[in-house]
């Protein structure tokens, strides 16, 4: 990893990383513009390349940084000893919301693993993907308390329905955040809606 970005004050570093994550996630490595990244970060392109050597270095640094961030501030903080699926999902959302406050494009992180036109970048991504955490679905839905579900239900299908509902709510949160200024996002309201949403799902699936 380039060390100069890590040595930056958090506010400037996060500005660069947020801009890079957004550009790489929405346009891919090949079509991403370092001009746009620098402009969104509020710095000159020359200064940005003082911190990183190339577009490739910035891309891989962004990938590695957010991989480490997700490990330390999401996966490692998840309490998987909690067996109630809805309590577990709520915990997951609260951790993700904390990340969203700082990195609005964090949910798009997985798009960085898309194959590029660069064999060198693809090789680096392949090595990183092999070491990556297993899917969030597997971890969150594994080893839950199935005794709470109503009798006669197909538990695996119920998990899939809950997962699809989860995706829909996640997309709603993202729309609310991206259509508002960061200072205007009402996270208290989002969490209240989340609790209401889980309460209705409990009525559907639980005894």
Helices and strands as residue ranges (DSSP letters): H 3-6, H 10-31, H 34-41, H 45-51, H 55-73, G 75-77, H 85-102, G 106-113, H 119-131, H 136-141, G 146-148, H 155-178, G 182-184, H 187-205
